[in-house]
Amino acid sequence: MTAANSAYRVAALDGAWEPPDLSGVTGPVLLVDDVTDTGWTLTMASRVVRAAGATEVLPFALASTS
């Protein structure tokens, strides 16, 4: 993957999710993805979940293409 492709993936995911307010969650949030390729989906989704108030995010992928 080139840096340009990586930048396009990140740009495509920006603003893709609107999670609820998670500030009342007392434990970690388990973030599940069915298949991961580059890891950008989990990375960006984790940032959004943290910004929504989660104190800890545990990303988990069921399968990987790499």
C-alpha positions in Angstrom: 0.0 0.0 0.0 1.3 3.4 -0.9 1.1 6.5 1.3 -1.5 8.0 -1.1 -3.7 4.9 -0.8 -3.4 5.1 3.0 -4.4 8.8 3.0 -7.4 8.0 0.8 -8.6 5.3 3.2 -8.3 7.7 6.2 -10.1 10.4 4.3 -12.9 8.1 3.3 -13.5 7.1 6.9 -13.5 10.6 8.3 -17.0 11.3 9.6 -18.3 7.8 8.8 -19.6 7.1 12.4 -21.7 8.9 14.9 -21.5 7.0 18.2 -23.7 7.7 21.2 -22.3 9.5 24.2 -20.1 6.9 25.9 -18.9 9.0 28.8 -21.0 6.9 31.2 -19.4 3.6 30.2 -17.3 2.3 33.1 -15.3 -0.4 31.4 -13.6 -1.0 28.1 -15.5 -0.9 24.8 -15.0 -4.0 22.6 -14.8 -2.8 19.0 -15.4 -5.7 16.5 -14.6 -5.8 12.8 -15.4 -8.8 10.6 -12.3 -8.5 8.4 -9.4 -6.1 8.6 -7.0 -5.3 5.8 -4.8 -2.4 6.7 -6.2 -1.7 10.2 -7.3 1.8 9.3 -11.0 1.1 10.0 -10.2 -0.1 13.5 -7.8 2.7 14.1 -10.3 5.4 13.0 -13.3 3.8 14.7 -11.3 3.6 17.9 -10.5 7.3 17.7 -14.2 8.1 17.3 -15.2 5.8 20.2 -12.6 7.4 22.4 -13.8 10.9 21.4 -17.3 9.9 22.4 -16.2 9.3 25.9 -14.9 5.7 26.1 -11.8 5.5 28.4 -10.5 2.3 26.8 -11.1 0.6 23.4 -10.2 -3.0 22.6 -10.2 -3.5 18.9 -10.8 -7.1 17.6 -10.9 -8.4 14.1 -12.4 -11.8 13.3 -10.1 -12.2 10.2 -7.3 -10.5 8.5 -6.4 -10.4 4.8 -2.7 -9.7 5.4 
